[in-house]
Amino acid sequence: MELRQLAVVVAVAEEGGFTAAAQRLRTVQSTVSTVVRALERDLGTPLFHRTTHRVVLTPAGEAFVPAARAALEAAERARAAVSPLDGRVRLGVCPGLLADLHRTLTRLRHAHPGLAVEVRQVGAEEGWYRLRESSVDVVVTLSSGDSAAGSAILGHAGSEPAPALGDSATEPVITPLSAEELVLATAPGGARSAPADLSALSLVDFPPGWAIREAVDRAFPHRRISLEVDDLAVAAGLVRAGLAACVLPASAAARFPELTVRRFERPVTWQLAALHRGDPGPAVAAVLAQLG
């Protein structure tokens, strides 16, 4: 049994599927499936129930995953003990992003207890400039998911030249992170499919500068915004009360299991990216590894 096999199984369990796990691990779905099947063969028991629409842990998988996660954390601590990493990384995060940021920071603390991470809020259009002025080391923001991804991340029009970071700075690098779907969260009960046209719905949305607002503006430019709040929990409360619906990333909607999550017939991608300087150094590289 190898650590890589454990990491793959944990990724499938946490992401809820082989394709999402492959995206997180930056590999292909067939490789993830092959690794899991080989481990299940060695163990003599299946770890996942596979259906057309979802992947869930078997009882053996429920017992295996916590132990696998603990083994991976122990390996990271052992690695850090041999070559400890310290310093400080200033992490800029657009409002509304990284619903599981606490898990990322916990993993970083276990793996690199000497590394300090400062989290700062950065608007969706500010990322490039905050890097340029060296007020942050990494920015997690929304990517447009196409060849003009920099226009969304860097905070300037795609037709304009990127502002220079200075003679001593290397070129910026855009590292793709998790990709998931935008979903429609509604009051408990009702259908599981979302209408393609949201113009007839009362919607709660978030202020300009939030990455969720940017993504929803792109995907549904003709929707009607009835309420605007700057807190996910407040938005969920309004939805729960039946006052409005809300378009959210699937990971954010999962924080509120009492709501009904409706999927769009034509999936709308929610793609994140990390923006950083070309030579990140070991501290920033460690943060990127956990974000990825």
PyMOL commands that set and color helices and strands:
alter all, ss='L'
color gray80, all
select helices_A, chain A and resi 3-15+18-25+29-43+59-82+101-111+127-132+149-154+211-219+232-240+250-253+281-291
alter helices_A, ss='H'
color red, helices_A
select strands_A, chain A and resi 48-50+55-57+87-93+115-121+138-143+172-186+193-194+203-205+225-228+246-249+260-264+268-277
alter strands_A, ss='S'
color yellow, strands_A
deselect
rebuild
show_as cartoon
